[in-house]
Amino acid sequence: MVKNEIPLTFEEALTKLEQITEHMESGSAGLAESLSAFQEGMKLVVFCQNELEKAEGTIKELMENVFGDLEMTDFIEKNRD
């Protein structure tokens, strides 16, 4: 996932991505550090995209309930069948 492999929330990942971006834009990092930061940033981007896709799926599930009731379902588990 990210450099330390500790699971992050979406908000934590987004904050970390912003920090990496600011650091890289500052121009204070060398080439090797910049490449490492870029790699970590890309992993965070993928993680955030996946989290947003899950949220979108949950919203669609809530909106598509045929009885008009709001119902939370696990979008990922339901679509694995």
MIBA-641372 format. One record per residue: x, y, z of N, C-alpha, C, O in turn; residue in one letter. Coordinates in steps of 0.1 Angstrom, whole numbers, padded with zeros to 4 digits, always signed. Layout:
% residues N
XYZXYZXYZXYZA/...
% end
This chain:
% residues 81
+0008-0012+0000+0000+0000+0000+0009+0012+0000+0010+0019-0010M/+0015+0016+0011+0024+0027+0012+0037+0022+0019+0038+0011+0023V/+0046+0031+0020+0059+0028+0024+0060+0020+0037+0067+0010+0038K/+0052+0024+0047+0052+0017+0060+0042+0005+0061+0041-0001+0071N/+0034+0003+0050+0024-0008+0050+0013-0007+0061+0007-0017+0063E/+0012+0004+0067+0001+0006+0077-0011+0010+0070-0011+0020+0063I/-0023+0003+0072-0035+0007+0065-0039+0021+0069-0038+0025+0081P/-0043+0029+0059-0047+0043+0062-0062+0044+0058-0068+0037+0051L/-0068+0054+0064-0081+0058+0060-0079+0067+0047-0068+0071+0044T/-0090+0069+0040-0090+0077+0028-0084+0091+0032-0076+0096+0024F/-0089+0097+0043-0084+0110+0047-0070+0111+0050-0063+0120+0046E/-0065+0100+0057-0050+0100+0060-0042+0098+0047-0031+0105+0046E/-0047+0090+0038-0039+0088+0025-0039+0101+0017-0029+0104+0011A/-0050+0108+0017-0051+0121+0010-0042+0131+0016-0035+0138+0009L/-0041+0132+0029-0032+0141+0036-0018+0138+0033-0010+0147+0030T/-0014+0125+0033-0001+0121+0030+0003+0124+0016+0014+0128+0013K/-0006+0122+0007-0004+0125-0007-0002+0140-0009+0007+0144-0017L/-0009+0148-0002-0007+0163-0003+0007+0167+0003+0013+0175-0003E/+0011+0160+0013+0024+0163+0019+0035+0159+0009+0045+0166+0008Q/+0034+0147+0003+0044+0143-0007+0044+0153-0018+0055+0156-0023I/+0033+0157-0023+0032+0167-0034+0039+0180-0031+0047+0185-0039T/+0036+0185-0019+0042+0198-0015+0058+0196-0014+0065+0205-0017E/+0062+0185-0008+0076+0183-0007+0083+0182-0020+0094+0187-0022H/+0077+0175-0030+0083+0173-0043+0083+0187-0050+0092+0190-0057M/+0072+0194-0049+0071+0207-0055+0081+0217-0050+0085+0227-0056E/+0086+0215-0037+0095+0224-0031+0109+0224-0038+0117+0233-0037S/+0112+0213-0044+0125+0211-0051+0136+0208-0042+0148+0208-0047G/+0133+0205-0029+0144+0202-0020+0149+0188-0020+0159+0185-0014S/+0142+0179-0027+0145+0165-0027+0154+0162-0039+0153+0168-0049A/+0164+0152-0037+0172+0148-0048+0164+0138-0057+0153+0135-0054G/+0171+0134-0067+0165+0125-0077+0160+0112-0070+0148+0108-0072L/+0168+0105-0063+0164+0092-0057+0152+0094-0047+0143+0086-0047A/+0153+0105-0039+0142+0107-0030+0129+0111-0037+0118+0107-0033E/+0131+0119-0048+0119+0122-0056+0112+0110-0062+0100+0109-0062S/+0121+0101-0067+0115+0089-0073+0108+0080-0063+0097+0075-0066L/+0114+0079-0051+0108+0071-0040+0094+0078-0036+0084+0071-0034S/+0094+0091-0035+0082+0098-0031+0072+0097-0042+0060+0095-0039A/+0076+0097-0055+0066+0096-0066+0060+0082-0065+0048+0081-0067F/+0068+0072-0062+0063+0058-0062+0053+0057-0050+0042+0051-0052Q/+0056+0062-0039+0047+0062-0027+0034+0070-0031+0023+0065-0027E/+0036+0081-0037+0024+0089-0041+0015+0082-0051+0003+0082-0049G/+0020+0074-0060+0012+0067-0069+0004+0056-0062-0007+0053-0066M/+0011+0049-0053+0004+0039-0045-0008+0045-0037-0019+0040-0036K/-0006+0057-0032-0016+0064-0025-0028+0068-0034-0039+0068-0030L/-0024+0073-0046-0034+0076-0056-0043+0064-0059-0055+0065-0060V/-0037+0053-0062-0045+0041-0065-0054+0037-0053-0065+0033-0054V/-0048+0038-0041-0056+0035-0029-0068+0044-0028-0079+0040-0025F/-0066+0057-0030-0077+0067-0029-0087+0065-0040-0099+0065-0037C/-0083+0061-0052-0092+0058-0063-0101+0046-0059-0113+0046-0062Q/-0095+0036-0054-0102+0024-0050-0112+0027-0039-0124+0022-0039N/-0108+0035-0029-0118+0039-0019-0129+0047-0024-0141+0045-0020E/-0127+0056-0034-0137+0064-0040-0147+0055-0048-0159+0057-0048L/-0141+0045-0055-0150+0036-0062-0159+0028-0053-0170+0025-0056E/-0153+0024-0041-0162+0017-0032-0173+0025-0027-0184+0021-0026K/-0170+0038-0024-0180+0047-0019-0191+0050-0030-0202+0050-0027A/-0186+0051-0042-0196+0053-0053-0205+0041-0054-0217+0042-0057E/-0199+0029-0053-0207+0017-0054-0218+0016-0042-0229+0012-0045G/-0214+0020-0030-0223+0020-0019-0234+0030-0022-0246+0027-0019T/-0231+0042-0027-0241+0052-0030-0251+0046-0041-0263+0048-0040I/-0245+0040-0051-0254+0034-0061-0263+0024-0055-0275+0023-0059K/-0258+0016-0046-0266+0005-0040-0277+0012-0032-0289+0007-0032E/-0274+0022-0025-0285+0029-0017-0295+0035-0026-0307+0035-0023L/-0291+0040-0037-0301+0047-0046-0309+0037-0054-0320+0041-0058M/-0304+0025-0056-0311+0016-0065-0320+0006-0058-0325-0003-0064E/-0323+0008-0045-0332+0000-0037-0346+0001-0043-0351+0012-0043N/-0351-0010-0048-0364-0010-0056-0376-0006-0047-0386-0002-0052V/-0375-0008-0034-0386-0005-0025-0386+0010-0020-0394+0014-0012F/-0376+0017-0024-0375+0031-0020-0369+0033-0006-0368+0045-0001G/-0365+0023+0000-0359+0024+0014-0344+0025+0012-0338+0019+0003D/-0338+0032+0021-0323+0033+0021-0318+0020+0028-0322+0017+0039L/-0309+0013+0021-0304+0001+0027-0289+0000+0024-0285+0001+0012E/-0281-0002+0034-0267-0003+0032-0264-0018+0029-0267-0027+0036M/-0257-0020+0018-0252-0033+0014-0237-0032+0011-0232-0022+0008T/-0231-0044+0012-0216-0044+0009-0215-0046-0006-0216-0057-0011D/-0212-0035-0013-0211-0035-0027-0201-0045-0032-0203-0052-0042F/-0189-0046-0025-0178-0055-0030-0182-0069-0029-0181-0077-0038I/-0187-0073-0017-0191-0087-0015-0203-0091-0024-0202-0102-0029E/-0212-0083-0026-0224-0086-0034-0220-0088-0048-0226-0097-0055K/-0210-0081-0053-0206-0082-0067-0196-0093-0070-0191-0095-0081N/-0192-0100-0060-0182-0111-0062-0189-0124-0066-0183-0133-0071R/-0202-0125-0063-0210-0137-0066-0212-0139-0080-0219-0149-0084D/
% end
